Amino acid sequence: MTTSNPVILALDFDGVIIDGLTEYFEVAWSTYYEIWSPKSTASDDLPLRFYRLRPVIETGWEMPILIHALIAGFSDAEILQDWGNICAKILSENHLQAHEVGIKLDGIRDKWIASDLSGWLSLHKFYPGIVEKIKSTLASVVQLYVITTKEGRFVQQLLQQGGIDLAPSLIFGKEVKRPKYEILRELIQTTNTKPANVWFVEDRLKTLQLVQQQPDLQEVQLFLADWGYNTRSERDAAQQTLGIKLISLADFTQDFHSNP
C-alpha cells in the first residue's frame, strides 16, 4: 500500500469487508415484488445480471429499482452508461420516493433478521483474510472505522458473526446522513490526525473522486478495492488517476509494513 502505517484506517463495508450479493438480490427481489406485485417469478438469468450490474448501486434503495429496470427491458450496457437517469425515470414514472423504497427494503430486511437470523447471516461472506486483517488492526495502534451507506445495525450484526466487536461509535452507517468525505473530515478534526495519515479503502471510484475534490482532503490516501463492486473500466480509470491507488485483496490483507 505505502511505506508507512496509517493512523486511521477507514473502510467501506459492502464490497470491501463483506460480499453480500446473494442477500442483496433476495432483499431487492422481495422489495420489488412488494412494490410492483409481478405475476411472474424471477427469470433464471436475473440474479446473474443483477450481480454484474451491482457496481451501479450507490445506496440500497436503488436495488429493487435495478431489478425493475432489468425486467422492463433495459440492457446491461444502457444501465452501466446511464443508471442515474434510468433510476430517476423509474421513480418518476411509478410515483415513488427514494426514501419510501428504502424504508420498504429495510423493513423486509428487519423482518428477515427477526425471523431467521442465521439464514440471513449465511448469505453474507467475508472476503478471504478480511476478518483477520480487521482483528489485527483493532489490536494495533491504528484506529479503524467503517464508513458505509448500509444501516449501522446491519453492519454490527454481520461483524459480530465474524467474531468482531466494533463499537457503534466506530461505525458510520446510512443513518448519519452525511457524505463519506464529510465523515472523513470529521474524523480528521476530532482525532487531530493529518490527512496524509488517513487511509480510505472503498470500492466505488466516484466516492474516492468526491474525496479528491475536497481541497482539505487531497492528502488522504485513497485506495480502490479491486475485489469489490466495480467494473473493469473503473479499475482502469483508477490506475490512470493520480492520488488513487488500485489495491488487490492479497496486498490489503498483508501487514501494513509489508505493503509496497
C-alpha angles and dihedrals in degrees: 000000000000140000097259137052121255123241090207125029111193117189133191112224113213109060094010107053103011137032106211102158094128093051092044091056094046093050092042092050092049091050092046089050092051093051101041104022095213119201094221134059126242115290118243094252096046097089092049092049089048091051092050092050097043090104090074091062115098100169130023097247089068092066098081088043088056090053090051090050091053093048090045089061105258111151124235090247093053092050093048092050102039110017096137094058094040091052093048091048093052092049092049097045092049096042091239131152119215094228091051091053088048092052090052092048094048090046092054090048092049092051091049092051092048094049102034113012095161091050092050093047092048091065092063125077129193112227111252113280094006097110091051091046092052093046093050091048092051089051091053133069091263114109111228125202134175116219113186146148089229119099109271093229091059090049091053092050092052096044090051088054087061092048093256118135107195117177114244089239088066094054120078107188136172090285093072088067096208133117116260093245089059091052091050089050091051092049091051091050098043094045095038090231125158112245090235089063093057120092119195119192114194136157097214115083093199091058091053091047090054089055089051091054091062108093093212094049101049092107094055110116106244125198129184110211106226092199093060137083101301137111132245091251090054092050090049090049091051090055089054094047118094110228097024119092124201108223132190126220090244091057095043094053093053121099110278094244092054096055114105 
